[in-house]
């Protein structure tokens, strides 16, 4: 989990600099971390996941990255669904709301 006030945009000690292929510093370093984890744990390792909590988007959301805008105790349920690969996590959350 990465909690930041937009410091993730710093790449190689340069604010708002781009990493590999124009990505943010977070994405560039995350890719390096994932590659190392797969190398260390073997190709059958599904890979780690990253949750970004920030006022600004740090990385494009994809299968191994979740962006969260805001924070309360409720986000831990969202984290758990994400870490358990629950593709219907948002539908489940919406349907759980009583109107």
C-alpha positions in Angstrom: 0.0 0.0 0.0 1.3 3.4 -0.9 -0.1 6.5 0.8 1.2 9.8 -0.7 0.6 13.4 -1.1 1.7 13.2 -4.7 5.3 12.5 -3.9 5.0 9.5 -6.2 5.5 11.8 -9.2 9.1 12.3 -8.1 11.3 10.1 -10.3 15.1 10.0 -9.8 14.9 13.1 -7.5 13.2 15.2 -10.2 9.6 16.3 -9.6 7.2 15.3 -12.3 9.9 13.6 -14.3 8.9 10.6 -16.4 10.1 7.1 -15.9 10.3 4.4 -18.6 7.9 5.0 -21.5 6.6 8.2 -19.9 5.3 6.5 -16.8 5.3 8.0 -13.3 8.1 7.1 -10.9 5.7 4.8 -9.0 4.9 2.8 -12.1 8.5 2.5 -13.1 9.6 1.4 -9.7 6.6 -0.9 -9.3 7.4 -2.7 -12.5 11.0 -3.3 -11.3 9.7 -4.6 -7.9 7.2 -7.0 -9.6 9.9 -8.3 -11.9 12.2 -9.0 -8.9 9.5 -10.7 -6.9 8.6 -13.0 -9.8 12.3 -13.7 -10.3 12.8 -14.6 -6.6 9.6 -16.6 -6.2 9.3 -18.2 -9.6 7.2 -17.9 -12.7 4.2 -19.5 -11.0 4.0 -16.6 -8.5 0.9 -14.5 -9.4 2.7 -11.3 -8.4 2.2 -8.6 -5.8 -0.5 -6.0 -5.9 -0.3 -2.2 -5.2 -3.0 0.0 -3.7 -2.4 3.7 -4.2 -4.1 6.2 -1.9 -3.5 9.7 -3.1 -5.2 13.0 -4.0 -4.1 12.5 -7.5 -3.9 9.3 -9.6 -0.4 7.8 -9.4 -0.8 5.0 -11.8 -3.4 3.8 -14.3 -5.7 1.3 -12.7 -5.2 -2.3 -14.0 -5.3 -5.8 -12.7 -2.4 -5.3 -10.2 -3.0 -1.7 -9.3 -6.0 -0.1 -7.5 -6.4 3.6 -7.0 -8.4 4.8 -4.0 -9.6 8.4 -3.7 -10.2 9.2 0.0 -9.8 7.2 3.1 -12.0 5.7 5.8 -12.3 2.3 7.5 -14.5 1.2 4.6 -11.5 1.1 2.3 -10.1 -2.0 4.0 -13.1 -4.0 2.6 -12.2 -2.7 -0.8 -8.6 -3.6 -0.3 -9.6 -7.2 0.7 -11.8 -7.6 -2.3 -9.0 -6.3 -4.6 -6.4 -8.6 -3.0 -8.8 -11.6 -3.4 -9.3 -10.8 -7.1 -13.0 -10.1 -6.6 -13.9 -8.7 -10.1 -17.4 -7.7 -8.8 -16.1 -5.8 -5.8 -17.7 -2.5 -6.9 -21.0 -4.0 -7.9 -21.1 -5.8 -4.5 -20.4 -2.5 -2.7 -23.1 -0.6 -4.6 -25.7 -3.4 -4.1 -24.9 -3.4 -0.3 -26.1 0.2 0.1 -29.6 0.5 1.5 -31.7 3.3 -0.1 
